[in-house]
Amino acid sequence: SKITKKAQFTGYARDPKQTEKKKLYNVFEKGDVYFNSGDLFRTDNEDFIYFQDRVGDTF
């Protein structure tokens, strides 16, 4: 999910290294920042969203 002023991500409690490992920079445009949750979703033909799986570890 995109990290913005309205949708902030403060990170993992007392673990800035793990927090930084989950951030993705310049994904779609220069300067954007996203959080890689590891959650995998899918959408159907009516644009409903479904959780499918967790990819990788939680850290």
Secondary structure in CASP SS format (residue, H / E / C, confidence):
PFRMAT SS
TARGET T0000
AUTHOR 0000-0000-0000
METHOD secondary structure of the structure
MODEL  1
S C 1.00
K E 1.00
I C 1.00
T C 1.00
K C 1.00
K C 1.00
A C 1.00
Q C 1.00
F C 1.00
T C 1.00
G C 1.00
Y C 1.00
A C 1.00
R C 1.00
D C 1.00
P H 1.00
K H 1.00
Q H 1.00
T H 1.00
E H 1.00
K H 1.00
K C 1.00
K E 1.00
L E 1.00
Y E 1.00
N C 1.00
V C 1.00
F C 1.00
E C 1.00
K C 1.00
G C 1.00
D C 1.00
V E 1.00
Y E 1.00
F E 1.00
N C 1.00
S C 1.00
G C 1.00
D E 1.00
L E 1.00
F E 1.00
R E 1.00
T E 1.00
D C 1.00
N C 1.00
E C 1.00
D C 1.00
F C 1.00
I E 1.00
Y E 1.00
F E 1.00
Q E 1.00
D E 1.00
R E 1.00
V C 1.00
G C 1.00
D C 1.00
T C 1.00
F C 1.00
END
